[in-house]
Amino acid sequence: MSWIDQRPDDAMAGAFDAVAPESAQTVDPVIFREAMSRLGAAVHVVTTGGTAGRAGVTVTAVASVSDQPPTILVCLNRRSGSNTIFRTNGVFCVNTLGAADEQLADLFAGRTGVAGEERFAPDDWSKLTTGAPVFNRAVIAFDCRVIDVKAVATHNVYFATVEAIRTGPSGPVLVYHERAYKSV
């Protein structure tokens, strides 16, 4: 019996419903973005590969959901052209970048003008279980299969079980803090 069979669809009923009245006050989006810039986060290149092709994006919105079964979430902006590829393939790999991988972060963030399949050319990539591209120098790589996607505000939240992990070289990781790359 799989994990999905053990969790009926209604187990998450209401999990994404608003808990405040519709007239709830929120902060100004500009103030919110400034506050979030002060929340340092690891930089990841999230990749996918499969029948829809390969794609990848740079993100900081990655979190552990559970260890039984090992499950993580990744948030991708719905305006990203890669969303369709991620949804169709149903797999992804979270590649946590080392401190020396700023250029790769910029490449997959779309800051270099290089797009699509060409983004995979400069570095060494391999595969683990799902077929999603794994960056061989990643500090850690989580090879995942999507189990659910929820649309929340401007993003899709991808929930996925972890099928394989590759531990890379230890050392400082790349973080994004106050709109700049730093190492920790």
Disulfide bonds with the S-S distance in Angstrom:
none
